[in-house]
Amino acid sequence: MVKARLTVKPLHSRAAGVYLHSMTANLIPPSPTREEYAEQYAAALAANGDETIFDRAEPIGLFVDWLGDATRTEPNDPNAMTLSTVDASGAPDARIVLLKDIDARGFTFYSNRESAKGLDLAVHPRAALLFHWKSLRRQVRVRGAVEPVTAEEADVYFASRARESRIGAWASDQSRPLDSRAALEAAVVRETARMEGGEVPRPERWTGWRVVPESVEFWRDRPFRLHDRLRFDRDGGGWTKTRLWP
């Protein structure tokens, strides 16, 4: 019996581009038309037309106002933010985490110091944050140095978490290889039994960080990509502000 031979020829680069375009054509929406802007985005675009944001003298109050708007409109996690870090080799990394505090000092989040993000920050204590609120068609970018919160701050926030979440912090070797879901569940059972009848203290490896902003940029959608951008840059104890081309 003679076996048929199958020869696969690689696509030329131009042909490959056409092939990929045909695969994604129905997945990536086109730019909105004038009619679609008027029909679908009218409310959000009207809310984004207030020029008074450019009169603001500092970014934290404006951010709190926008976060309040997002709390009323986002379907879930209005405090979700992309946290970008750099590892020891210089490679960037990003993930979604939750903002847990905001004040004049900066933007605070919590995690395991032995996680990938924790190890990155131990080597390069700088980060970038990105908030994207789809319902409002707005985003905020933050860049700055990162400092650890105090043990007291970490204790207070840890104590506010659900008991199951506190036990999970003990059970999880975050970012390390895991054999199976069953192994994770077994670790939770073990720690639940160990903590039974008592308080669940904060693990030493679980802590928080504060991104101390050096620049904060506000972006909001306007028709036909003619967006508004306003950047605040720290200047000593105050801020300078610059309106940017879209």
Disulfide bonds with the S-S distance in Angstrom:
none
